[in-house]
Amino acid sequence: MKALVAVSYLAAAVYLFALWTIGGILWQRIAGLLFQIAAAILFNWARKATLSNRFTAAFDTDEPKFLFKDGPYRFVRHPFYVSYVLFWFGSSLAVNSLILWLLFIVLITIYVIAALLEEKKFQKSPFAGDYAVYTKMTGFLFPKFSAFTRQGRPEGQ
């Protein structure tokens, strides 16, 4: 988690420096901003959907205490990580800096590893059966088409 925070701060510093020093192409800046707005919307949707339950930090080894399937979790299993990916993709696109693209790849790698570890925790938890059904209906980081149909929704949705 400390490495994730450190790389995130480094990427933010590079992004802000590049934003002020590199001219950039207008369409890239606009598209980058749109990705950042989409990231903020998804992040806040996930945050509001999970206000009643407190998640543990990435890379914690605790046993899951609940399985959340509301809000954006109806479509993807890791909406917070998706929002981070969208944000950093938008940032990299907006300034088109090689250093930021490399940091983006590092961050995506960290997010995917964290998500995979969370998946393993659920597979070994009392929620393993429900989680197996849930994974068939929702995408890892990208929605599955079945998540948009009534028949494809997980039980109780």
GIURCOR-V821451 format. One record per backbone hydrogen bond with DSSP energy under -0.5 kcal/mol. NH is the residue of the N-H (numbers start at 1). CO is the residue of the C=O. If there is no record, write none. Layout:
NH_CO + NH_CO
This chain:
5_1 + 6_2 + 7_3 + 8_4 + 9_5 + 10_6 + 11_7 + 12_8 + 13_9 + 14_10 + 15_11 + 16_12 + 17_13 + 18_14 + 19_15 + 20_16 + 21_17 + 22_18 + 29_25 + 30_26 + 31_27 + 32_28 + 33_29 + 34_30 + 35_31 + 36_32 + 37_33 + 38_34 + 39_35 + 40_36 + 41_37 + 42_38 + 43_39 + 44_40 + 45_41 + 46_42 + 47_43 + 48_44 + 49_45 + 50_46 + 51_48 + 53_50 + 55_53 + 60_57 + 68_66 + 73_70 + 74_71 + 75_72 + 76_72 + 77_139 + 78_140 + 82_78 + 83_79 + 84_80 + 85_81 + 86_82 + 87_83 + 88_84 + 89_85 + 90_86 + 91_87 + 92_88 + 93_89 + 94_90 + 95_91 + 96_92 + 101_97 + 102_98 + 103_99 + 104_100 + 105_101 + 106_102 + 107_103 + 108_104 + 109_105 + 110_106 + 111_107 + 112_108 + 113_109 + 114_110 + 115_111 + 116_112 + 117_113 + 118_114 + 119_115 + 120_116 + 121_117 + 122_118 + 123_119 + 124_120 + 124_121 + 125_122 + 128_125 + 131_127 + 132_128 + 133_129 + 134_130 + 135_131 + 136_132 + 136_133 + 137_133 + 137_134 + 138_134 + 139_75 + 144_75 + 147_144 + 148_145 + 149_146 + 153_149 + 153_150 + 157_154
